[in-house]
Amino acid sequence: AIEEAVDKVAQFVAQTSSEINISVDRDSGMRIVKVVDTETKEVLRQIPSEEVVAIAQALDKLQGLFLRDKA
C-alpha cells in the first residue's frame, strides 16, 4: 500500500517541476519527505514539518537526560 501511494505521488510530481526527496533525520531517526521545486530548489512541502522534527529531537535529548539522572 505504501509503495502504491509513493508511486501515485511520484506520478503527480513528475507532471510538475518538482521532485521528491526522502531522507532519515540522524538525530531522531524520523523519515522525512520533501517536495522540492527543481528550478529554485525551494522546499515546497516537508512531511513531517520542521517543527515536528525539532520537537522529536528535543524529546530524544530530554529522554537521554532522564536516563543519565537515574543511572
C-alpha positions as CSV (number, residue, x, y, z in Angstrom):
1,A,0.0,0.0,0.0
2,I,2.8,2.4,0.8
3,E,4.6,1.6,-2.4
4,E,1.4,2.3,-4.3
5,A,1.0,5.6,-2.6
6,V,4.6,6.6,-3.3
7,D,4.1,5.7,-7.0
8,K,1.0,7.9,-7.2
9,V,2.8,10.8,-5.6
10,A,5.8,10.3,-7.9
11,Q,3.5,10.3,-11.0
12,F,1.9,13.5,-9.8
13,V,5.2,15.2,-9.1
14,A,6.5,14.1,-12.5
15,Q,3.9,16.3,-14.1
16,T,5.1,19.4,-12.2
17,S,8.6,21.0,-11.9
18,S,9.1,19.3,-8.5
19,E,11.0,16.4,-7.1
20,I,10.6,14.2,-4.0
21,N,13.5,13.7,-1.6
22,I,13.2,11.1,1.1
23,S,15.8,11.0,3.9
24,V,16.2,9.9,7.5
25,D,16.9,12.5,10.2
26,R,20.1,11.4,12.0
27,D,19.1,12.7,15.5
28,S,15.5,11.4,15.7
29,G,15.6,8.6,13.2
30,M,12.4,10.0,11.5
31,R,11.8,9.6,7.8
32,I,11.5,12.9,6.1
33,V,9.8,13.5,2.8
34,K,10.4,16.8,1.0
35,V,8.8,18.1,-2.2
36,V,11.3,20.5,-3.8
37,D,10.9,22.9,-6.7
38,T,13.5,21.7,-9.3
39,E,14.2,25.2,-10.6
40,T,14.5,27.2,-7.4
41,K,15.5,24.3,-5.0
42,E,12.9,25.7,-2.6
43,V,11.2,23.2,-0.3
44,L,7.5,23.4,-1.1
45,R,6.4,20.8,1.5
46,Q,8.0,18.8,4.2
47,I,6.4,15.8,6.0
48,P,6.7,15.8,9.0
49,S,7.2,19.6,9.3
50,E,10.5,21.1,10.6
51,E,8.7,21.9,13.8
52,V,7.7,18.3,14.4
53,V,11.3,17.1,13.7
54,A,12.7,19.7,16.2
55,I,10.2,18.5,18.9
56,A,11.2,14.9,18.3
57,Q,14.9,15.8,18.6
58,A,14.2,17.8,21.8
59,L,12.3,14.8,23.3
60,D,15.1,12.5,22.5
61,K,17.6,14.8,24.3
62,L,15.3,15.0,27.3
63,Q,14.9,11.3,27.4
64,G,18.7,11.0,27.4
65,L,18.9,13.4,30.3
66,F,16.4,11.5,32.4
67,L,18.2,8.2,31.8
68,R,21.5,9.8,32.9
69,D,19.9,11.1,36.1
70,K,18.6,7.7,37.0
71,A,21.9,6.0,36.5
